[in-house]
Amino acid sequence: MLIVTGANGKLGRGVVEQLLQRIPAEQIGVSVRDVSQAQDLAERGVRVRHGDFASAESLLHAFEGASQVLLVSTGMLGDAGLRQHQTAINAAKKSGAGRVLYTSHMGSSSTSYFPPMVHHAATEDLLEASGMRHTSLRNGFYASSLVRLIGDAVHTGELIAPEDGPIAWTTHADLAQATAVILTEKNWDGPSPNLTASEAIDMEGVAAMVSDIVGRPIYRKVVTDEAYRAHLAAQGFPEMRLAITLGIFRASRNGDFAQTSSALADLIGRSPLTLRDDLKASLPLSDAL
């Protein structure tokens, strides 16, 4: 049985939907904190069980009979987040799963300026130390994050951000499809190739793209890191969110998210969704005019 954690989230649910197109529902199990939000999956024949990364007992029950377990990163950083990932890895091992797959990131590095990348690298180390067969999915940067960075630019006409570098923005939908293929067809061990869209774009390019989409000029305004921090702090950003947001720009300047690969296209059998098409569907265009 293939077990997917976080199946009430955007990526996890997308993976389950893709698996349902490939294998019988009774071969799929999901581990979710709130089973009531996954009742539609249960009605379609998917095994739905409560699982919480903070509770080893719940995960052992959720992972029962697993052949493979997809661990979708909780997003919790620091020691608390790593303890949760360790609990999940231990539970997968005790369940007898033959392989664990983890939603890592193309920029995974213990020395990254972007805090989540340090967290991903540390989790990959935990997987290696477990002795289990494992695959780290080096996912491209989620395109949904860009909408938050664009912020009010569609209203103000200014895209304010520090100096940056190109980022291979990649959609959840494409990554979910690729993950389902890897679960059912690929026996990769260790880090996967970078699973990215076909192009990397900087904020200057994003501003031009948004300008074209909304039909009026959006100007890219470069500010210092300190000025951007003050700008976000004035909006009430907590310290951790400040560090994460600024870290995106510092890491992209370092080239951490610029390398693209054909691996994603090869897995899904088509060109990945373009950033332009994703932004057309995601930006609040009706409010921008």
C-alpha positions in Angstrom: 0.0 0.0 0.0 1.2 3.5 -0.9 0.8 5.9 2.1 0.6 9.7 1.5 0.9 12.0 4.5 -0.5 15.5 4.5 -3.2 14.5 2.0 -5.4 17.4 3.0 -2.8 19.8 1.8 -2.3 21.1 -1.7 0.6 18.8 -2.7 -0.5 15.7 -0.8 -4.0 15.8 -2.2 -2.7 16.4 -5.7 -0.5 13.3 -5.4 -3.5 11.2 -4.2 -5.6 12.4 -7.1 -2.9 11.4 -9.5 -2.4 8.0 -7.9 -6.1 7.3 -8.3 -5.6 7.6 -12.0 -2.9 5.0 -11.9 -3.6 2.3 -9.3 -6.7 1.0 -7.5 -8.0 3.1 -4.6 -7.6 0.2 -2.2 -3.8 0.4 -2.8 -3.7 3.9 -1.5 -3.7 5.1 2.1 -3.6 8.6 3.5 -2.4 9.9 6.9 -4.1 13.1 7.9 -4.6 15.0 11.1 -8.2 15.7 10.4 -10.0 12.6 8.9 -13.2 14.6 8.4 -11.5 16.6 5.7 -10.7 13.5 3.8 -14.0 11.7 3.8 -14.4 12.2 0.0 -11.3 10.1 -0.4 -12.7 7.4 1.9 -15.9 7.4 -0.1 -13.8 6.7 -3.2 -12.1 3.7 -1.6 -8.9 5.3 -0.2 -7.9 4.1 3.3 -8.1 7.2 5.5 -6.5 7.2 9.0 -5.5 9.8 11.5 -1.8 10.5 11.6 0.1 13.2 13.4 3.8 13.7 13.1 3.8 14.6 16.8 2.4 11.2 17.7 4.4 8.0 16.9 1.5 5.8 17.8 -0.9 7.5 15.4 1.6 7.2 12.6 2.3 3.5 13.2 -1.5 3.0 12.8 -1.6 5.2 9.7 1.4 3.5 8.1 0.2 -0.1 8.7 0.9 -2.3 5.7 2.9 0.4 3.9 5.1 -0.6 0.9 6.1 3.0 0.4 5.5 6.2 2.5 5.5 9.7 1.0 6.4 12.1 3.8 5.2 15.6 2.8 7.3 18.1 4.8 5.3 19.6 7.6 6.8 23.1 7.1 7.7 23.4 10.7 11.3 24.5 11.0 13.9 24.1 13.7 14.4 21.3 16.2 10.6 20.8 16.6 10.2 20.2 12.9 13.1 17.8 12.7 11.8 15.8 15.7 8.5 15.4 13.8 10.3 14.2 10.7 12.3 11.8 12.7 9.2 10.5 14.3 7.7 9.9 10.9 10.8 8.2 9.5 10.9 5.9 12.6 7.3 5.0 12.1 7.8 4.3 8.4 10.7 2.0 9.3 8.7 0.2 12.0 5.8 -0.3 9.7 8.0 -2.3 7.3 7.8 0.2 4.4 10.3 -0.6 1.7 11.0 3.0 0.8 10.4 6.5 2.1 10.0 9.5 -0.3 10.4 13.0 1.1 9.3 16.3 -0.4 12.6 18.1 -0.3 13.7 21.1 -2.5 16.1 21.8 -5.3 18.0 24.2 -3.1 18.4 21.8 -0.2 21.7 22.7 1.6 23.0 22.9 5.1 24.6 26.3 4.3 21.6 27.9 2.5 20.6 31.5 3.3 16.9 30.2 3.0 16.0 28.5 6.4 13.7 25.8 4.9 16.6 24.6 2.7 18.7 23.9 5.9 15.7 22.0 7.3 15.3 19.9 4.1 19.1 19.1 4.2 18.8 18.0 7.8 15.8 15.8 7.1 17.7 14.2 4.2 20.5 13.4 6.7 17.9 11.7 9.0 16.7 9.6 6.1 20.3 8.6 5.2 21.0 7.7 8.9 17.8 5.6 9.0 19.3 2.9 6.7 16.0 2.8 4.8 15.7 3.0 1.0 14.7 6.6 0.4 14.2 9.2 -2.3 14.5 12.9 -1.7 12.3 14.7 -4.2 14.2 17.9 -5.2 11.1 19.9 -6.0 11.3 23.3 -7.8 10.3 26.4 -5.9 6.5 26.4 -5.5 5.0 29.0 -7.8 2.2 29.7 -5.3 4.9 31.4 -3.1 5.5 34.0 -5.8 1.9 35.3 -5.6 2.6 36.3 -2.0 5.9 38.0 -3.0 4.1 39.9 -5.7 1.7 41.1 -3.0 0.1 44.5 -3.8 2.1 45.1 -6.9 -1.0 44.6 -9.1 -2.6 47.5 -7.2 0.3 49.8 -6.6 2.2 49.3 -9.9 5.4 48.7 -8.0 7.0 45.3 -7.3 9.2 46.1 -4.3 11.9 43.6 -3.4 15.6 43.3 -2.8 18.2 42.3 -5.4 17.5 38.7 -6.5 18.4 35.9 -8.9 16.5 33.6 -11.2 14.1 31.1 -9.6 12.6 28.0 -11.4 9.0 28.5 -10.2 7.2 25.2 -10.5 3.5 24.3 -9.9 2.1 22.0 -7.3 0.0 20.2 -10.0 3.0 19.3 -12.1 5.0 18.1 -9.0 2.0 16.1 -7.8 1.8 14.3 -11.1 5.6 13.6 -11.1 5.5 12.3 -7.6 2.7 9.8 -8.5 4.8 8.6 -11.4 7.9 8.2 -9.1 5.8 6.3 -6.5 4.5 3.9 -9.1 7.3 3.6 -11.7 10.7 4.8 -10.5 13.1 3.2 -8.0 15.4 6.2 -7.5 17.6 6.1 -4.4 18.8 9.3 -2.8 18.2 12.8 -4.2 16.1 13.0 -7.4 17.2 15.2 -10.3 15.8 18.8 -9.9 12.1 18.6 -10.6 11.6 22.1 -12.1 9.7 24.0 -14.7 11.7 24.7 -17.9 12.7 28.3 -17.1 14.1 30.3 -14.3 12.9 33.9 -14.0 14.0 36.8 -11.8 11.8 39.5 -10.3 12.5 41.9 -13.2 11.1 39.2 -15.5 8.2 38.6 -13.1 7.3 42.3 -13.1 7.3 42.4 -16.9 5.1 39.3 -17.0 2.6 40.6 -14.5 2.5 43.9 -16.4 1.6 42.1 -19.6 -1.0 40.0 -17.8 -2.8 42.9 -16.1 -2.4 45.2 -19.1 -0.7 48.1 -17.3 2.9 48.9 -16.2 4.3 47.1 -13.1 7.7 48.5 -12.2 10.4 46.6 -10.5 11.8 48.6 -7.6 15.0 47.3 -6.0 15.5 48.1 -2.3 18.1 47.1 0.2 17.6 44.0 2.4 17.3 46.3 5.4 14.7 48.5 3.7 12.7 45.4 2.7 12.9 44.0 6.2 11.5 47.3 7.6 8.8 47.3 4.9 7.7 43.8 6.0 8.0 44.4 9.7 5.7 47.4 9.3 3.1 44.9 8.0 3.4 42.9 11.1 5.6 40.0 9.8 7.0 38.0 12.7 10.8 37.4 12.9 10.8 33.9 11.5 8.7 35.0 8.5 11.0 37.9 8.0 14.0 35.5 7.9 12.3 33.2 5.5 11.2 35.9 3.1 14.5 37.7 3.1 16.2 34.3 2.7 14.5 33.7 -0.6 16.2 36.7 -2.1 19.6 36.1 -0.5 19.6 32.4 -1.7 18.4 33.3 -5.2 21.2 35.9 -5.5 23.5 33.0 -4.7 22.0 31.0 -7.6 20.4 28.3 -5.4 17.2 28.1 -7.4 18.4 28.9 -10.9 19.2 25.4 -12.3 16.5 23.9 -14.4 16.2 20.3 -15.5 14.2 18.3 -18.1 13.4 15.6 -15.4 10.0 16.9 -14.6 8.9 17.1 -18.2 10.2 13.6 -18.8 8.2 12.3 -15.9 4.9 13.9 -16.7 5.3 13.4 -20.5 4.7 17.1 -21.4 6.1 20.6 -20.9 5.5 21.8 -17.3 2.9 24.6 -16.8 4.5 28.0 -17.5 4.7 30.6 -14.9 2.7 33.0 -17.1 -0.2 30.6 -17.3 0.0 29.9 -13.5 0.0 33.6 -12.7 -3.0 34.2 -15.0 -4.9 31.7 -13.0 -3.6 32.8 -9.6 -3.4 36.6 -9.6 -6.5 38.6 -8.4 -6.9 40.2 -11.9 -10.4 41.5 -11.4 -9.3 43.6 -8.5 -6.3 44.9 -10.3 -8.1 46.8 -13.0 
